[in-house]
Amino acid sequence: MSYPPVFDPQAFVLAVLVALSARALITRCIPPEQPPEHPPEGSPVTKAKTPATFDLDAIVEQRREAVGGDDIVFTFKGETFSFPHPLLAPDEWKEEVAEAGVGDVDQVRAMLGEDQYDRFHALGGQAGFVMLIVQQVQQSLRDEMADGRPTRPSTSSRRRPRR
């Protein structure tokens, strides 16, 4: 019996890029009919004619600060492990993960690298455990609103008062 993959790296990268693009368009675009006198201090957008000019160095640095660095770091059984944050990972790493296969074991092995994966597995770690981290990263990206704050829970997840 074949199980569907738990982690689809192409879908993950695409979802992240869509979220970032939407965020950039919503929060960083300067409408051409109302340009501000001066961009806010530290803004990745510089005053320019249509279209807005984006300071990619500043955007990447803001994202790096927002996610806590270039790597996702976790501990298991007192040992520390890490893998690149998918938003900031080198293209070569993304290609290795994408080419690793559809199984989560192959993907996690590619994400951590052979040495870390072997050490993690020797401690009793399972690929599914790392996938829990990946799911949390994906969820946090989906929950992030355009202004960088977490979203409010949907009304369907809250109890409504009875009338």
Rosetta silent file (secondary structure, phi, psi, omega in degrees, C-alpha in Angstrom):
SEQUENCE: MSYPPVFDPQAFVLAVLVALSARALITRCIPPEQPPEHPPEGSPVTKAKTPATFDLDAIVEQRREAVGGDDIVFTFKGETFSFPHPLLAPDEWKEEVAEAGVGDVDQVRAMLGEDQYDRFHALGGQAGFVMLIVQQVQQSLRDEMADGRPTRPSTSSRRRPRR
SCORE:     score description
SCORE:     0.000 S_00000001
   1 L     0.000  136.012 -178.810    0.000    0.000    0.000 S_00000001
   2 L  -106.983  132.363  179.642    1.332    3.414   -0.915 S_00000001
   3 L  -101.669  147.278  176.787    0.710    6.429    1.279 S_00000001
   4 L   -66.895  152.143  179.658    0.586   10.000   -0.018 S_00000001
   5 L   -65.215  145.409  179.076    3.589   12.127    0.900 S_00000001
   6 L   -80.306  -33.880 -174.903    3.300   14.086    4.122 S_00000001
   7 L  -126.007  119.733  176.550    5.468   16.938    2.873 S_00000001
   8 L  -107.255  101.507 -173.969    5.363   18.246   -0.670 S_00000001
   9 H   -61.116  -36.285  179.485    8.355   20.591   -0.938 S_00000001
  10 H   -65.854  -42.392  179.143    7.187   22.188   -4.182 S_00000001
  11 H   -65.455  -37.959  179.384    3.757   22.940   -2.722 S_00000001
  12 H   -63.902  -49.288 -179.662    5.369   24.276    0.456 S_00000001
  13 H   -62.269  -41.673  178.798    7.719   26.605   -1.421 S_00000001
  14 H   -62.550  -44.511  179.404    4.863   27.739   -3.682 S_00000001
  15 H   -62.238  -40.407  178.954    2.608   28.449   -0.682 S_00000001
  16 H   -64.763  -45.187  179.819    5.384   30.407    1.008 S_00000001
  17 H   -63.098  -40.158  177.721    6.078   32.445   -2.130 S_00000001
  18 H   -63.352  -44.280  179.877    2.377   33.229   -2.577 S_00000001
  19 H   -62.734  -43.270  179.425    2.118   34.331    1.060 S_00000001
  20 H   -66.914  -40.287  179.360    5.196   36.517    0.763 S_00000001
  21 H   -62.834  -44.310  179.435    4.039   38.013   -2.524 S_00000001
  22 H   -62.942  -43.407  179.687    0.648   38.856   -1.061 S_00000001
  23 H   -62.230  -44.648 -179.191    2.275   40.363    2.012 S_00000001
  24 H   -62.809  -42.396 -179.479    4.654   42.434   -0.096 S_00000001
  25 H   -67.450  -39.125 -176.693    1.855   43.705   -2.302 S_00000001
  26 H   -73.984  -43.297 -171.252   -0.431   44.543    0.589 S_00000001
  27 H  -100.203  -16.677 -171.431    2.081   46.164    2.919 S_00000001
  28 H  -115.438   -9.199 -178.817    4.852   47.490    0.747 S_00000001
  29 L   -78.189  140.131  175.960    3.264   48.940   -2.384 S_00000001
  30 L  -105.304  116.059  179.421    2.996   52.686   -2.632 S_00000001
  31 L   -59.848  132.965 -175.887   -0.092   53.689   -4.600 S_00000001
  32 L   -62.904  -26.265 -177.631    1.094   55.896   -7.472 S_00000001
  33 L   -80.174  -15.595 -179.036   -1.640   58.480   -6.866 S_00000001
  34 L  -138.593   65.784  179.064   -0.624   59.098   -3.218 S_00000001
  35 L   -70.149  140.630  178.933    3.116   58.680   -2.661 S_00000001
  36 L   -71.708  158.573  177.202    4.182   59.458    0.906 S_00000001
  37 L   -58.970  -49.373  179.915    6.501   62.360    1.624 S_00000001
  38 L  -139.619  136.406  175.079    9.083   59.973    3.072 S_00000001
  39 L   -63.391  150.070  178.075    8.969   56.177    3.354 S_00000001
  40 L   -56.198  148.814  178.998    8.790   54.960    6.982 S_00000001
  41 L   -56.156  130.956  179.972   12.160   54.509    8.672 S_00000001
  42 L    78.288    7.106 -179.267   13.563   51.078    7.807 S_00000001
  43 L   -70.708  137.991  177.935   11.018   50.549    5.049 S_00000001
  44 L   -78.008   -0.419  179.558   12.153   48.192    2.257 S_00000001
  45 E  -105.892  129.283  177.009   10.339   50.455   -0.231 S_00000001
  46 E  -101.756  153.724  179.560   12.098   53.556   -1.485 S_00000001
  47 L   -64.412  124.293 -178.081   10.324   56.595   -2.880 S_00000001
  48 L  -155.646  166.059  173.946   10.098   56.058   -6.603 S_00000001
  49 L   -74.873  167.213 -179.829    7.853   56.566   -9.575 S_00000001
  50 L   -58.713  136.438   -8.146    5.469   53.813  -10.538 S_00000001
  51 L   -80.158  166.418 -179.452    6.124   50.971   -9.953 S_00000001
  52 L   -61.727  149.742  176.695    7.460   50.998   -6.407 S_00000001
  53 E  -100.549  127.131 -178.907   11.090   50.018   -5.926 S_00000001
  54 E  -100.817  135.671  174.526   11.656   47.227   -3.424 S_00000001
  55 L   -92.129   95.001 -174.564   14.822   46.936   -1.390 S_00000001
  56 H   -63.633  -34.455  176.746   15.209   43.165   -1.502 S_00000001
  57 H   -58.570  -43.962 -179.420   18.115   43.211    0.955 S_00000001
  58 H   -68.285  -39.176  179.712   15.858   44.899    3.527 S_00000001
  59 H   -64.020  -46.045  179.377   12.954   42.529    2.817 S_00000001
  60 H   -62.811  -42.350  179.876   15.164   39.448    3.228 S_00000001
  61 H   -64.513  -40.207  176.336   16.660   40.861    6.432 S_00000001
  62 H   -61.514  -43.186  179.984   13.177   41.586    7.834 S_00000001
  63 H   -66.135  -41.178  179.103   12.088   38.035    7.030 S_00000001
  64 H   -59.398  -44.212  178.139   15.286   36.631    8.563 S_00000001
  65 H   -66.259  -39.577 -177.699   14.568   38.563   11.768 S_00000001
  66 H   -65.621  -35.279 -177.498   10.886   37.537   11.749 S_00000001
  67 H   -96.556   -1.416  174.506   11.672   33.810   11.502 S_00000001
  68 L    88.003   16.851  177.710   14.618   33.936   13.887 S_00000001
  69 L   125.959 -174.802 -176.941   17.467   33.327   11.436 S_00000001
  70 L   -78.197  -21.999 -173.878   18.353   31.244    8.419 S_00000001
  71 E  -118.019  152.844  168.776   17.758   27.872   10.080 S_00000001
  72 E   -94.663  119.113 -176.304   14.991   26.068   11.883 S_00000001
  73 E  -112.031  136.525  176.784   16.618   24.691   15.033 S_00000001
  74 E  -143.323  158.733  176.906   15.100   22.010   17.242 S_00000001
  75 E  -115.125  149.963  176.220   16.189   19.763   20.065 S_00000001
  76 E  -149.790  124.107  179.545   15.439   16.078   20.549 S_00000001
  77 L    54.092   38.126  176.882   16.651   13.963   23.474 S_00000001
  78 L    81.996   -2.672  179.450   19.010   16.770   24.505 S_00000001
  79 E  -103.056  149.939 -179.683   20.665   17.026   21.066 S_00000001
  80 E  -104.303  136.427  179.124   20.350   20.013   18.727 S_00000001
  81 E  -132.895  160.001  178.148   19.465   19.659   15.041 S_00000001
  82 E  -155.828  159.051  170.962   18.764   22.155   12.301 S_00000001
  83 E  -150.157  157.294 -176.646   17.785   22.588    8.693 S_00000001
  84 E   -61.823  141.819  173.450   17.449   25.677    6.500 S_00000001
  85 L   -67.056  129.312 -175.831   14.263   27.699    6.792 S_00000001
  86 L   -55.980  -27.454  178.061   12.469   27.066    3.468 S_00000001
  87 L   -72.546  -28.574 -173.534   12.037   30.799    2.841 S_00000001
  88 L  -114.219    2.597 -176.447   15.758   31.454    3.192 S_00000001
  89 L   -70.516  148.188  175.009   17.201   28.119    2.054 S_00000001
  90 L   -63.427  149.393  179.283   19.618   27.910   -0.861 S_00000001
  91 H   -57.295  -36.154 -179.498   18.098   26.751   -4.140 S_00000001
  92 H   -62.113  -39.638  178.153   20.384   23.705   -4.120 S_00000001
  93 H   -64.455  -43.881  179.427   18.919   22.549   -0.793 S_00000001
  94 H   -61.726  -40.112  178.345   15.380   22.975   -2.125 S_00000001
  95 H   -65.374  -41.808  178.048   16.270   20.952   -5.224 S_00000001
  96 H   -60.574  -43.679  179.587   17.777   18.156   -3.103 S_00000001
  97 H   -65.712  -42.281 -179.553   14.630   17.962   -0.974 S_00000001
  98 H   -64.583  -35.289 -178.212   12.392   18.038   -4.059 S_00000001
  99 H   -86.933   -4.473 -174.503   14.395   15.274   -5.717 S_00000001
 100 L   -67.471  -23.018 -176.362   14.617   13.125   -2.570 S_00000001
 101 L   122.968  177.900 -175.898   11.409   11.254   -3.303 S_00000001
 102 L   -91.801  -16.276 -178.485    7.857   11.332   -2.097 S_00000001
 103 L   -77.183  144.646 -178.282    8.364    9.556    1.217 S_00000001
 104 H   -66.009  -29.537  177.967    8.810   11.624    4.345 S_00000001
 105 H   -62.707  -47.649  179.352   11.869    9.590    5.390 S_00000001
 106 H   -62.949  -40.386 -178.731   13.679   10.489    2.161 S_00000001
 107 H   -67.821  -42.861  179.715   12.614   14.110    2.430 S_00000001
 108 H   -67.908  -37.499  176.464   13.683   14.473    6.068 S_00000001
 109 H   -59.897  -42.020  178.238   16.992   12.774    5.290 S_00000001
 110 H   -69.165  -37.566 -178.735   17.538   15.374    2.539 S_00000001
 111 H   -66.253  -44.838 -176.548   16.401   18.219    4.823 S_00000001
 112 H   -86.038  -26.066 -171.380   18.725   17.283    7.701 S_00000001
 113 L    89.114  155.398 -174.996   21.568   15.754    5.701 S_00000001
 114 H   -56.530  -48.804 -174.574   22.904   12.224    6.213 S_00000001
 115 H   -63.035  -49.428  179.916   24.948   12.890    9.369 S_00000001
 116 H   -64.420  -41.869 -178.890   22.226   14.739   11.271 S_00000001
 117 H   -61.970  -44.460  179.833   19.538   12.305   10.132 S_00000001
 118 H   -61.466  -42.348  178.763   21.584    9.286   11.268 S_00000001
 119 H   -65.141  -43.131  179.015   22.234   10.928   14.659 S_00000001
 120 H   -62.494  -46.906 -178.385   18.536   11.895   14.994 S_00000001
 121 H   -66.381  -37.416  178.770   17.357    8.408   14.026 S_00000001
 122 H   -62.832  -26.848  177.863   19.845    6.734   16.407 S_00000001
 123 L   -83.784   -1.033 -178.992   18.209    8.668   19.251 S_00000001
 124 L   100.070    6.716  179.457   14.819    7.256   18.277 S_00000001
 125 L   -70.621  146.952  179.406   13.748   10.155   16.100 S_00000001
 126 L  -120.891  150.910  179.342   11.292    9.521   13.303 S_00000001
 127 H   -55.561  -38.579  179.683   10.794   11.442   10.067 S_00000001
 128 H   -59.470  -30.032  178.469    7.228   12.170   11.139 S_00000001
 129 H   -64.103  -42.971  179.138    8.541   14.074   14.158 S_00000001
 130 H   -67.624  -34.849  178.549   10.370   16.511   11.868 S_00000001
 131 H   -63.197  -28.368  175.080    7.240   16.765    9.723 S_00000001
 132 H   -63.116  -38.448  176.984    5.433   18.071   12.821 S_00000001
 133 H   -65.786  -45.480 -179.931    7.903   20.973   12.845 S_00000001
 134 H   -58.640  -43.118  178.465    7.371   21.537    9.118 S_00000001
 135 H   -62.207  -39.669  179.044    3.607   21.621    9.666 S_00000001
 136 H   -66.220  -38.442  177.388    4.010   24.194   12.446 S_00000001
 137 H   -64.258  -45.479  178.872    6.182   26.383   10.202 S_00000001
 138 H   -60.236  -44.257 -179.430    3.617   26.121    7.400 S_00000001
 139 H   -63.507  -42.135 -179.337    0.783   26.981    9.807 S_00000001
 140 H   -64.804  -34.186  176.932    2.617   29.988   11.218 S_00000001
 141 H   -69.444  -38.558  178.092    3.152   31.310    7.680 S_00000001
 142 H   -68.054  -34.662 -176.629   -0.535   30.841    6.848 S_00000001
 143 H   -77.593  -16.273 -175.874   -1.582   32.532   10.093 S_00000001
 144 E   -74.369  125.837  177.166    0.575   35.577    9.539 S_00000001
 145 L   -82.587  173.065 -178.030   -1.384   38.597    8.409 S_00000001
 146 L   -58.403  -31.210 -178.751   -0.033   41.228    6.055 S_00000001
 147 L   -88.637    6.522  175.344    1.141   43.393    8.943 S_00000001
 148 L    90.576   -1.980  179.822    3.123   40.531   10.431 S_00000001
 149 L   -95.556  152.749  176.442    0.788   39.797   13.331 S_00000001
 150 E   -62.430  150.454  179.358   -0.945   36.469   13.862 S_00000001
 151 L   -77.941  161.156  172.921   -4.493   36.283   12.595 S_00000001
 152 L   -77.445  151.414  175.842   -7.497   36.047   14.853 S_00000001
 153 L   -59.589  147.358  179.328   -9.118   32.628   15.082 S_00000001
 154 L   -67.567  156.810 -178.741  -11.869   32.151   12.536 S_00000001
 155 H   -65.099  -25.548 -179.329  -15.435   32.549   13.717 S_00000001
 156 H   -71.090  -20.030 -179.630  -16.073   28.897   12.972 S_00000001
 157 H   -93.995   -2.264  178.321  -13.519   27.903   15.625 S_00000001
 158 L  -108.415  147.502  176.575  -15.106   30.067   18.327 S_00000001
 159 L   -74.922  135.414  176.430  -18.273   29.311   20.173 S_00000001
 160 L   -96.981  142.914  178.755  -21.100   31.655   19.366 S_00000001
 161 L   -67.890  146.427  177.417  -23.459   32.722   22.112 S_00000001
 162 L   -77.730  148.585  178.419  -26.931   31.249   22.013 S_00000001
 163 L   -92.008    0.000    0.000  -29.812   33.565   21.366 S_00000001
